[in-house]
Amino acid sequence: MSKKSDLVAALIKEVKLRHPMPSGPAEGLNLLEQGAVIVLMRHMTQKQAEASVKALKGSYEDWNEIRVCQAQEISESLRHGGRKKGVALLHDRREAAMALKEYLQDVFQETDGLDLEELREEPQAAGKAGMSLSVLGNAGASYLMFLASDGQVPVHLPLVKLLDRLGLIPKTTSLKKARGSIDGLIGKGQELSFTLAIHEVLELWEDEDAPIYMSVPCLQATEYGKKSFKDRSNAIAKAEAARKREEERLRKEEERERKRAEAEAKKRARELERKRVAEEKNLAAARAKAAAADAKRKEAEAKRAEIARKKETARRQAAAKKLAAKKAADKKVADKKAAAKKAAVKKAAAAKKAAAAKKAAAKKAAKKPAAKKKAAKKPAAKKKAAKKPAAKKAAKKKAAKKPAAKKKAAKKSAAKKPAAKKKAAKKPAAKKKAAKKPAAKKKAASRRR
């Protein structure tokens, strides 16, 4: 671009401001309040911003009171458009209120007060103070400096350096000479537009994320802009190359790590397989050992069971033999008892028969008187004969008591039973002797005759 005026026109046309700016100053507001309008215009129209600033002035004693009050209180005085009411309306106005509080705090910290009228003083001091207001930004601060200088482009060292590098003015350190050069560049009526555009360029030239010369063609046409664009492009290319190298390095590192992880995983898998095989082998050996022990135990149990079964069989056989022997002994005893009873019956029958014979003999003797007289002469013999029936009765009682003696003998050992039975068998002989005594009587009777 050959003409400086063409560059100025291009800057005014191509540079887009990030925030809206007032089309003109509001009446009745000082520089601090004009800055408040600029801040509020980022959330509402210029008319609403000016009305809000005037409403705040009427509601509070001074701007310091507004600075320290709550954002909700500020919201109630803002003239924001919309039909919302209550909490919803306050919520919509909150961002504007917070931005206003932040602006007032910024001014308070930079100027130790809430007064920007010092911007009307010496240009260098005004430029330094204006450029320090970060909330307003360079464009907003330049607007206030434009108003403070009665509609002239503000001149300060940072701006002079930028215009020199762009080739718009000759290099100088004198602000007075710089103002003369600048006034010759700008057409009448373009002062505010140029002021806002060139200060936007000044603020965004060194922006880390998006330097303004990367997006504004007219800046790239200047030597300074071209060099900056080239350096930035090279830096971006280097950064991109470095990013790609880093990505490649990371990719290779990840690949190495992946391969290492795979190898480690395979190694772990082999180790786990080896352990699994060993464990299965140990488990199989343990199972075989347990099976052998179980088989041995079962065999021993079977042997013990067989021995127990044989012992039980022998015990049962012995018990059966004992029971059979007992039954045989009991039968033998019963048989002997039956034989003894039969013998007793026979003896009783014989005794009865003998008694009958004796009675018959007595009757026969009664028929013979002589015999009676002889019998009377022998009282002792009769007494003996009378006593003999008593002996027979005692023998009978003794025979009746013998079964009890047999029962006692049965309880004794098997060796003693035969002797007891022999004694019992001998006692009927005594009865026989007693039975023979009537015969003796008969002999006595015959002798008496």
C-alpha positions in Angstrom: 0.0 0.0 0.0 1.7 3.2 -1.2 -0.2 5.9 0.6 -0.4 6.3 4.3 -4.0 7.6 4.1 -5.0 4.5 2.3 -3.6 2.4 5.2 -5.6 4.6 7.7 -8.8 4.1 5.7 -8.2 0.4 5.5 -7.5 0.2 9.2 -10.8 2.0 10.0 -12.6 -0.4 7.6 -11.0 -3.8 8.4 -10.4 -3.6 12.2 -13.5 -4.9 14.0 -13.9 -3.7 17.6 -14.6 -6.5 20.2 -17.0 -4.4 22.1 -19.6 -1.7 21.0 -18.7 1.9 21.6 -20.9 5.0 22.1 -21.6 6.9 18.9 -21.1 10.1 20.9 -20.7 11.4 24.5 -23.7 11.5 26.8 -24.7 14.9 28.1 -24.2 15.6 31.7 -21.8 12.8 32.4 -18.2 13.1 33.5 -15.4 10.8 32.2 -15.9 8.2 34.9 -19.6 8.0 34.1 -18.8 7.9 30.3 -16.6 4.9 31.0 -19.5 3.3 33.0 -21.7 3.7 29.9 -19.0 1.9 27.8 -19.0 -1.0 30.2 -22.8 -1.3 30.4 -23.1 -1.2 26.6 -21.5 -4.6 26.6 -24.8 -5.9 28.1 -27.4 -3.4 26.8 -28.0 -0.6 24.3 -26.4 2.9 24.5 -29.7 4.5 25.5 -30.3 1.9 28.3 -26.7 2.3 29.5 -27.0 6.1 29.7 -30.4 5.8 31.5 -28.9 3.3 34.0 -25.9 5.5 34.8 -28.3 8.5 35.4 -30.6 6.2 37.6 -27.6 5.1 39.7 -26.4 8.7 40.2 -29.9 9.5 41.5 -30.1 6.5 43.8 -26.7 6.7 45.5 -24.7 9.4 47.2 -21.6 8.8 45.1 -19.9 6.1 43.0 -17.8 4.8 45.9 -21.1 3.7 47.6 -22.0 1.9 44.4 -18.6 0.3 44.2 -19.0 -1.3 47.7 -22.7 -2.3 47.5 -24.1 -5.6 46.4 -24.6 -6.4 42.7 -28.3 -7.2 43.4 -28.8 -3.6 44.7 -27.1 -2.2 41.6 -29.4 -4.4 39.4 -32.5 -2.8 40.7 -31.4 0.6 39.2 -30.4 -0.7 35.8 -32.6 0.1 32.9 -32.5 -3.2 31.1 -35.0 -4.2 28.4 -37.3 -7.2 28.7 -40.5 -8.2 30.3 -39.0 -10.3 33.1 -39.7 -9.4 36.7 -38.5 -10.2 40.1 -35.7 -12.8 40.5 -35.6 -13.5 36.8 -35.0 -9.8 36.0 -32.4 -9.4 38.6 -30.6 -12.5 37.3 -30.5 -11.0 33.8 -29.1 -7.8 35.1 -26.5 -9.4 37.4 -23.8 -9.7 34.8 -24.1 -6.0 33.9 -24.0 -5.1 37.6 -20.9 -7.2 38.2 -19.2 -5.6 35.2 -19.9 -2.1 36.5 -18.6 -3.0 40.0 -15.4 -4.5 38.4 -14.9 -1.3 36.4 -15.3 0.9 39.4 -12.8 -1.3 41.4 -10.3 -1.1 38.6 -10.4 2.7 38.4 -10.2 2.9 42.2 -7.0 0.7 42.3 -5.3 2.5 39.4 -6.1 6.1 40.4 -6.5 5.8 44.2 -9.9 7.3 43.8 -12.9 7.4 41.5 -12.0 10.4 39.3 -10.8 10.2 35.6 -10.6 13.9 35.0 -6.8 13.6 35.2 -7.0 12.3 31.6 -7.5 15.9 30.6 -4.1 16.8 31.9 -0.6 16.2 30.3 -1.0 13.7 27.3 1.8 11.3 28.4 0.3 10.9 31.9 -3.1 10.6 30.5 -2.0 7.9 28.1 -0.3 6.0 30.9 -3.4 6.2 33.1 -5.7 5.3 30.3 -3.8 2.2 29.1 -3.8 0.8 32.7 -7.6 0.5 32.8 -7.9 -3.2 31.9 -11.7 -3.4 32.2 -12.2 -0.7 29.7 -9.5 -1.9 27.4 -7.4 0.3 25.1 -10.3 1.1 22.8 -12.5 2.2 25.7 -9.8 4.1 27.4 -8.9 5.8 24.1 -12.6 6.9 23.8 -12.3 8.6 27.2 -9.0 10.2 26.2 -10.5 11.4 22.9 -13.3 13.1 24.9 -10.7 14.6 27.3 -8.6 16.1 24.5 -11.7 17.7 22.9 -12.0 15.4 19.9 -8.3 14.9 19.1 -6.6 11.6 18.6 -4.8 10.9 21.9 -1.1 10.8 21.6 1.1 8.7 23.9 4.4 6.8 23.5 2.9 3.3 23.0 0.7 4.6 20.2 3.7 6.6 18.6 5.8 3.4 18.6 3.1 1.4 16.8 2.5 4.1 14.2 6.3 4.4 13.6 6.6 0.6 13.1 3.6 0.6 10.7 5.3 3.4 8.7 2.6 5.9 9.2 4.7 8.5 11.0 8.5 9.1 11.2 10.3 7.9 14.2 10.3 10.5 17.0 10.2 10.8 20.8 8.4 14.1 20.7 4.6 13.8 21.3 4.1 17.3 19.8 5.8 16.3 16.5 3.9 13.0 16.5 0.6 14.8 16.9 1.4 16.9 13.9 2.2 13.8 11.8 -0.9 12.1 13.0 -3.2 15.0 12.3 -2.0 15.0 8.7 -2.9 11.4 8.2 -6.6 11.5 9.2 -9.4 13.1 7.3 -11.9 15.3 8.9 -14.6 13.3 10.8 -12.4 10.1 11.0 -10.7 11.0 14.3 -12.8 8.9 16.6 -13.0 5.9 14.2 -9.2 6.0 13.7 -8.6 6.4 17.5 -10.7 3.3 18.3 -9.3 1.2 15.5 -5.6 2.0 16.1 -6.0 1.4 19.9 -7.7 -2.0 19.2 -4.6 -2.8 17.1 -2.3 -1.6 19.9 -4.0 -3.9 22.4 -4.3 -7.0 20.3 -0.9 -6.8 18.5 0.8 -9.0 21.1 -2.2 -11.2 21.9 -1.0 -14.7 22.6 -4.0 -16.5 21.1 -4.9 -14.4 18.1 -2.6 -11.4 17.2 -4.6 -8.9 15.2 -2.1 -8.8 12.3 -3.0 -12.5 11.5 -6.6 -11.5 10.6 -6.3 -7.9 9.2 -5.0 -7.9 5.6 -3.9 -4.2 5.7 -1.6 -4.8 8.6 0.0 -7.7 6.7 0.7 -5.3 3.9 3.1 -3.2 6.0 6.7 -4.2 6.6 6.2 -4.5 10.3 3.0 -6.5 9.9 4.5 -8.6 7.2 7.5 -9.5 9.4 5.3 -10.1 12.4 3.0 -12.3 10.3 6.0 -14.2 8.9 7.5 -14.7 12.4 4.2 -15.7 13.8 3.6 -18.1 10.9 7.1 -19.6 11.3 6.5 -19.8 15.0 3.2 -21.5 14.4 4.8 -23.8 11.9 7.6 -24.6 14.3 5.1 -25.1 17.1 3.0 -27.3 14.8 6.1 -29.3 13.8 7.1 -29.5 17.4 3.6 -30.6 18.3 3.7 -33.3 15.6 7.2 -34.4 16.7 5.9 -34.6 20.2 2.8 -36.5 19.1 5.1 -38.8 17.1 7.3 -39.2 20.1 4.4 -39.9 22.3 3.0 -42.3 19.7 6.3 -44.2 19.6 6.5 -44.1 23.3 3.0 -45.4 23.5 3.8 -48.1 20.9 6.9 -49.1 22.9 4.8 -49.1 26.1 2.2 -51.1 24.3 4.7 -53.6 23.1 6.3 -53.8 26.5 2.9 -54.2 28.1 2.1 -56.9 25.6 5.4 -58.7 26.3 4.8 -58.3 30.0 1.3 -59.6 29.6 2.6 -62.6 27.6 5.2 -63.2 30.2 2.6 -63.1 32.9 0.4 -65.4 30.9 3.2 -67.9 30.5 4.0 -67.7 34.2 0.4 -68.1 35.1 0.1 -71.1 32.7 3.2 -72.6 34.2 1.8 -72.1 37.7 -1.5 -73.5 36.6 0.1 -76.6 35.1 2.2 -77.1 38.3 -0.9 -76.6 40.4 -2.9 -79.0 38.4 0.0 -81.5 38.6 0.2 -81.0 42.4 -3.5 -81.3 42.6 -3.5 -84.5 40.6 -0.8 -85.9 42.8 -2.7 -84.9 45.9 -5.9 -86.4 44.5 -4.0 -89.7 43.7 -2.5 -89.7 47.1 -5.9 -89.1 48.7 -7.5 -91.8 46.5 -4.8 -94.3 47.5 -5.2 -93.3 51.2 -9.0 -93.6 50.8 -8.6 -97.0 49.1 -6.3 -98.2 51.9 -8.7 -96.9 54.5 -11.6 -98.6 52.9 -9.6 -101.9 52.7 -8.7 -101.6 56.4 -12.3 -100.8 57.2 -13.4 -103.9 55.1 -10.9 -106.1 57.0 -12.1 -104.7 60.3 -15.7 -105.2 59.2 -14.9 -108.9 58.1 -13.2 -109.5 61.5 -16.2 -108.0 63.3 -18.6 -110.0 61.1 -16.7 -113.2 61.9 -16.6 -112.4 65.6 -20.3 -111.6 65.5 -21.0 -114.9 63.7 -18.9 -116.8 66.3 -20.7 -115.0 69.1 -24.1 -115.8 67.7 -23.1 -119.4 67.2 -21.8 -119.6 70.8 -25.0 -118.0 72.0 -27.0 -120.4 69.9 -25.0 -123.4 71.4 -25.4 -122.0 74.9 -29.1 -121.5 74.3 -29.4 -125.1 72.9 -27.5 -126.5 75.8 -29.7 -124.6 78.2 -32.8 -125.8 76.5 -31.5 -129.4 76.6 -30.6 -129.0 80.3 -34.1 -127.5 81.0 -35.7 -130.4 79.1 -33.6 -132.9 81.0 -34.7 -131.3 84.3 -38.3 -131.2 83.1 -38.0 -134.9 82.2 -36.6 -135.8 85.5 -39.3 -133.8 87.3 -41.9 -135.6 85.2 -40.3 -139.0 86.0 -40.1 -138.2 89.7 -43.7 -137.1 89.7 -44.7 -140.3 88.0 -42.7 -142.3 90.5 -44.4 -140.4 93.3 -47.8 -141.2 91.8 -46.9 -144.8 91.6 -45.6 -144.8 95.2 -48.8 -143.1 96.3 -50.8 -145.8 94.5 -48.7 -148.5 96.1 -49.1 -146.9 99.5 -52.8 -146.7 99.0 -52.9 -150.3 98.0 -50.9 -151.3 101.0 -53.2 -149.4 103.3 -56.2 -151.1 101.7 -54.5 -154.5 102.2 -53.7 -153.6 105.8 -57.3 -152.6 106.4 -58.5 -155.9 105.0 -56.0 -157.7 107.2 -57.3 -155.8 110.2 -60.8 -156.7 109.5 -59.8 -160.3 109.1 -58.0 -160.1 112.4 -61.0 -158.7 114.1 -62.9 -161.8 113.3 -60.5 -163.9 115.4 -60.9 -163.1 119.2 -58.0 -165.1 120.2 -55.8 -163.2 118.1 -57.1 -160.0 119.8 -56.4 -161.3 123.3 -52.8 -162.1 122.3 -52.7 -158.7 120.8 -54.0 -157.3 124.1 -51.3 -159.0 126.0 -48.7 -157.3 123.9 -49.4 -153.6 124.3 -45.9 -152.6 123.5 -46.0 -154.4 120.2 -49.2 -152.6 119.3 -47.8 -149.3 120.3 -45.0 -150.1 117.9 -47.4 -151.0 115.3 -49.4 -147.8 116.1 -46.3 -145.8 115.8 -45.4 -147.2 112.4 -48.3 -145.4 110.6 -46.8 -142.1 112.1 -43.5 -143.1 110.5 -45.3 -143.6 107.3 -46.8 -140.1 107.5 -43.4 -138.6 108.2 -42.0 -140.4 105.2 -44.8 -139.1 103.0 -44.2 -135.5 104.2 -40.5 -136.0 103.5 -41.3 -137.2 100.0 -43.6 -134.2 99.5 -40.7 -131.8 100.5 -38.3 -133.5 98.1 -39.4 -131.4 95.0 -38.3 -128.2 96.8 -34.9 -129.9 97.4 -34.9 -130.8 93.7 -35.5 -127.2 92.8 -32.5 -126.0 94.9 -30.4 -128.8 93.4 -31.4 -127.6 89.9 -30.0 -124.1 90.6 -26.6 -125.6 91.5 -23.9 -126.4 89.0 -24.5 -129.2 86.5 -21.9 -131.3 88.3 -23.9 -131.4 91.5 -27.2 -132.2 89.9 -26.6 -136.0 89.4 -25.7 -136.5 93.1 -28.8 -134.6 94.2 -31.0 -136.7 91.9 -29.4 -139.9 93.3 -30.2 -138.9 96.8 -33.8 -138.1 95.7 -33.9 -141.5 94.0 -32.8 -143.2 97.2 -35.6 -141.8 99.4 -38.3 -143.9 97.9 -36.4 -146.9 99.3 -37.1 -145.5 102.8 -40.8 -145.4 101.8 -40.5 -149.0 100.7 -39.1 -149.9 104.1 -42.0 -148.1 105.6 -44.3 -150.0 103.3 -42.7 -153.3 104.4 -43.4 -152.7 108.0 -47.1 -153.9 107.7 -45.6 -157.2 106.7 -43.7 -157.2 110.0 -46.9 -156.5 111.8 -48.4 -159.5 110.0 -45.6 -161.7 111.2 -46.1 -160.4 114.7 -49.8 -161.1 114.5 -49.2 -164.6 113.3 -46.8 -165.3 116.1 -49.3 -164.2 118.6 -51.7 -166.6 117.3 
